[in-house]
Amino acid sequence: MAVPKRRTSRSNTRHRRAQWKATVPALADCPCPRREKIVPHRACTHCGLYRDRQVTEPR
């Protein structure tokens, strides 16, 4: 197994970890009249619609 010859400096470690950003999820509007924000390709948690079909019980 490869082992590093020298210790990675603090600035190099932090520079590498600076790229680990969390991204904001893309949200779409639900087709129901309330226009709830939903994650694409998921059923609406409020009304239970997915692609204009009722797939779960509405709340």
N, C-alpha and C positions, 0 to 999 in steps of 0.2 A: 504494500500500500504506500502511496506517495505521502511523504511528510514534508511540511514546509521547512526550508532551511533557516528562515528568519521569521521573527514574530511580525505579524501584520500591524502596522502603526495604527494609532487611534484615528488619525485623519482619514486613512484609507478605508478603515472599517466603517466610519461614519459616512464617508462619501459613497460607499457601496450601498449602505442601508438607506440612504436618502431616496433611493429609487423605489422603496417599498411603500408606495402611497396607496391608500384605499381610494377606489374610484366610486363616484356617485352612481347608483343604479339608474339605468334609463327607465323612465316612467311613461306610460301611455294613458290616454283617457279611456275609461270604460264606456261602452255604448249606451249604458242606462241613462236616464234623464239627469241623475245627480252628477254625472261626469267624475266619478271617483278616479283617483290616480292608481293605476295597477302596474305590476311588472309585466312586460310583454310575454306572451305565450303562457299565461297563467289565468285561471278563473278569477273573477272579481270576488274578493272576500266579502263584499257587502251584499251584492245582488245575486251572485252565483252564476253569472253569465260568462260563457267563453265562446267567441266567434258567433255572437247573437243566438246562442243556444243555452238553455237552462241546464247546467250540469251538476249543481249542488243546490241545497236548500238555501233560500235567501234568509238573511238575519233579520 
